[in-house]
Structure formats: structure tokens, C-alpha cells
Amino acid sequence: MQPPDLTSLPPPDAASAAHSRKVANYLREKIAAAGGCISFASYMHEALYASGLGYYSAGATKFGAAGDFTTAPEISKLFGYVLARQCAPVLAEVRNLHGAASLLEVGAGSGKLAADLLTRLETLGALPDSYQVLEVSADLRERQQAFLRNAAPGLADRVQWLDRLPAEFAGVVVANEVLDAMPVERFVRRGEQLSQWCVADSDGIFTGVEREAPAVLAAAVAGIEDDLGARLPDGYTSEVNLAAPAWVTELAGALQTGMLFLFDYGTSRREYYAPDRSDGWLRCHFRQHAHSEPLILPGIQDITAWVDFSAVAAAAVDAGLDIAGYVTQAHFLVNGGLADELRQFTEMPAQAQVQLSTQVKQLTLPGEMGENFKCLGLSRNLACGLDSLETMDRTFTL
């Protein structure tokens, strides 16, 4: 078997290449111990989260221009500032009901969003009583702490890092690009049979193989096909995130009163499993290059999958949450106060205007992040409505 063509990607530096070989050997041991192959979900989990080895557990720079991909908070503080405007009324209502209101960020990336949220909430007179970060990566936790000490020195001491979700929580939960990083199962429809797409080691090259789908995967795909009203075509390959519904259910169980803002690139179920998406929605990121080869560069590239927001919304409703709105990132920002954040635009120097214009385009244009990224708002026991979620709401598509 020939290795995939990597000529379109920049070569890894020597240290990164050595680390990737170490991760590959670790994965080969896992495959051998499992009898010759592991599920793609297991491969993705180990490649991203294996202790001291996985992409999110090791020390390489991941976010921003110097990393492998750029998130909305890395592009511009405008993302966090507009989000802060939407958090403020929720925090106020929760504080009136409970006497205190917290903000919980799940997976805080570089710490940039936390810094922007805290900075803007302070100027709005709406700081939460506590700012909590749930971060599974010890490496990222250290980076976040260092970033906040520099970017928001007067506010960094307000931040608490958690190892697990609080048993009870009242306030705002923010998760930006968290769902897409959860390991997914891959499947292949073969006529009446369903196969699980797995990973094997073939003469030192990771390759995909198929085996009979386990019951939990078969049931999930059967549910998808029931929703679609038809069986998927022969040879159809895609993904299903079996962890996302349980994750949302756990968050719902902890939330007493408040709002969840879930930002990610994704679609409704009918779009996700459309006939023309017969090879799924996996994407990999390495040194600002996006590609579709998840079995290369283990441990030094990001592996993601777009989000089936219909599945997330259904799990939330089953857990007792209300859908506050489902909108594109562009509509969230434009209807959430972007113009107010740009009031001083004409007074800025020309160079600053050009820079800010570029940032706004990246965040809002359909060809950039504006259309592919969505925000799903989920609430419990809230009276306040948010224009960012109610104007141009697409909940009917879920």
C-alpha cells in the first residue's frame, strides 16, 4: 500500500516529525493489542488526547497564525465582545434569581476568548461572580493561565480551572469549537449491511478497514435513516458523534438556570447526510492547511468533524432544555451588537480600519466563517430573549 500524497502540506520540523513517529508507534501498539484494528473513534481519541502524546495533550502551538488553525476569538476580539453583550442580560437575570451568576467556558483554547469576555463584561458592568474553565488538557491549561496573566492581568485571578463539570451551575456556558473535536465513529453503508470504518496498520502505514458495525453504531445510523425517511445509498460513508448527546445531557443536568452558547461548524441532519456528502465531513488541520487525510501526521495535526446540530438539539430537548435559537455566526454577530462594537471605526487610523475590516469579513462572510459556523443557543428557566438568536433563527431546519 502506498502512503498518501503529502506534497500539498508543509513538511513538519524535525521535533514534530519525531513526536509523530512516537505517537504512531503508540497507536500501532493499541492496534496490535486490539487484534489488528481499532475503531476510528478510538484512533481519533488517542491521536488527539493520549496523555503526553495526543495533539491536545502535547506542547505544540495549536491556535492562531503560528499554529495549525485559527478560531474566531483568534481572528478578532469582536467575537468575544459581541458574545459578552449577549451574556450580560443572561447573567443579570440569573443573578436576580439565584443571587449569583457564573460563566463556564468549556475548552478555552488559547485563553483568548476568556480574556475578551472578561474585558468586555467588565466595561459593561456585568462581570460574572465566577469565571470557570473546564479544560481536559493540562498543556492547554498552562497556556491559558499564562495568556490570561498577560492579556487580562487585573482579571486573571477571577478564573478558576475545573477538572470536571460542576454538579450544579447557574449562568452562562460557552463552548466554542468543542463539539467538532469529539471523537466520531465512521460508518459505511453496504446494501442492507452496515460496516464500522476502523484503522489498521499495514506495513507501517495506517489504513482504513471495515468490520461489522457494533449494535450502538448500527442503532445510531438506523435512527438517522428513520429521520431521513430513506436508507443511505450503497457505499455511503460518513460519521456519527456518539458522545455529543451524552455531553449535552450532562450539561443540561448541571444547568439550573441559564444559557448554553454552542459555536461550531456544522449543519442540520438533512444537510449532514445529504446524498452528495457521501464521504462525510472529516477535516484535518496542519500548519494552516486543511485536508482530508486523518491517518497521517498522528499527534501533530488536528482532526475534526462537522457537527450534526439536529442531534445536539434533540438531545438538549430530551434533557429538558429549550432551544433559544439556531443561527449562523454572521447573524449572531450582526444581530448581537457588532455595529455597536464598530462605532469608533471612522475615527481609527486607516491601517487599523483595514485590519478591522478584514477581521469582520473573516468572521461574517459566507465564504469565510459566517455561514459554515453556527450558534445553537440552549436555555433553561430564562425569560430574557436575545436578538442574536431570535433574528434569522433557523431552528425550523433542525
NORJOQUI-V186421 format. One record per helix or strand of 3 or more residues. SS is the DSSP state (helix for helix, strand for strand). FROM is the first residue (numbers start at 1). TO is the last residue. If there is no record, write none. Layout:
SS & FROM & TO
SS & FROM & TO
//
This chain:
helix & 14 & 33
strand & 37 & 39
helix & 40 & 49
helix & 72 & 75
helix & 77 & 98
strand & 102 & 106
helix & 112 & 123
strand & 130 & 134
helix & 138 & 151
helix & 156 & 158
strand & 159 & 162
strand & 169 & 176
helix & 179 & 181
strand & 185 & 190
strand & 193 & 202
strand & 205 & 212
helix & 215 & 228
strand & 237 & 240
helix & 244 & 254
strand & 255 & 267
helix & 269 & 272
strand & 282 & 286
strand & 289 & 291
strand & 302 & 305
helix & 309 & 318
strand & 322 & 328
helix & 329 & 335
helix & 338 & 341
helix & 345 & 347
helix & 350 & 364
strand & 373 & 380
helix & 387 & 390
helix & 395 & 397
//
